[in-house]
Amino acid sequence: MEIGTLGVNDRNFPGSLQAKAWPNPATNEVSVAYTLTEECDINVSILSLTGEKIRGYGNLNQQPGEQTLVWDLHDENGNIVPSGLYFFVITTPWNLSTCKILKL
């Protein structure tokens, strides 16, 4: 029996996931664009610099292609987040992408 490794060049690997945020720095809201190569459920978490979960969007079913999510810069309780650095984390069944967002 051979043991193989799964790498980014394997045929069944859905590809890389890169998120891009704009405007960045943000003052009112920020859009995050990413491209999926196949349909899947994703989880999105917005974390503070200390790793605290500020807001989450879980189990979003997404179709292949370019997608955009808009964060209104509010936390889970509806409060506007203070100025600072935040991390927008997108997790798929096969990948993870993080982008930094500076809130002014």
N, C-alpha and C positions, 0 to 999 in steps of 0.2 A: 504494500500500500504506500502510495506517495502522498506526502503532505505538501500542499501548495500554499501560496500566499495570494491574497487578494490585493491587486494594485490598481492604480488609476488607468492603466492601459488594458485591463481585462475587458473582454467583450460585454459582459453582463453588468459592469459597473456603470451607473447612470451618469457619471461625469461630475465635474466640479460645480460648486455653488459659491458664487461671489455676490455679495450684497453691496450696493452703492447707495449712499444717502445724500439727499439734497433738500433744501439748502443746508449747508453745514459750514459754519455755525448756524443754528436755528433759533428763531425767536417766538414763532407762533405755532408752527407744525413742521414736521419733517417727513418726507417721502423716502421710502426705501424700496429700491427695485432689485429684483433677482430673477434668474431664469432657471426653470426646471426642465429637465429632459424627459420626464415622464410624470404621470399623475401620481400624487402621493399626499399623505397627510403630513402637515408641518406643525411645529410648535414654535412660537415666537415668545421670547422673554426680553424684557428691557431691564437691564441691571444698572445699579449705581456703581460708582468707582470702587466701593467696598464689597461689591458682589450681592448686595441686597436686591431682591426682585421688586421692581417698581411697578411693573405692569406685565401682564401676560395674555397671550392669545393662543389657546391650545386647540389641537386637533382641527386645524383648518384644512379642508380638502382642497387641493390646488390642481389645476390642469397643467399640462406641459406648456412651456412658453414663458414669455416675460410676464412677471407679476409685479404689482406695486402695492405696498401697504403704507398707510398714512398714520403717523402717531401724532396726536394732538398735544403732546407734551404734558399730559395729565397722568397722575398715578391711578392705582386701582380704585381709590376712593373719590376720584374726580377732582383732586387738588392739582393745581399747576405745580410742576416740579421746579425746584430752585435751580439757579444757574449752576452749571457743572458739566462734568464729563459722564456720558452714559454709554452703555454697550447694548446694541441691538443684536440679539442672538437668534438665528434661524436654524432649527434642527429638523432634518429630514431623516427617514429611516437609514440612509446611507451616508449622510454628510452633515456638516455644521459650518456655518459662516457667521462671522462677527464683524460688525462695523462700529466705529466710534462715532458718537454724536456729541457735539459740543452745544449745550444750551446756554444762550446768553440771557 
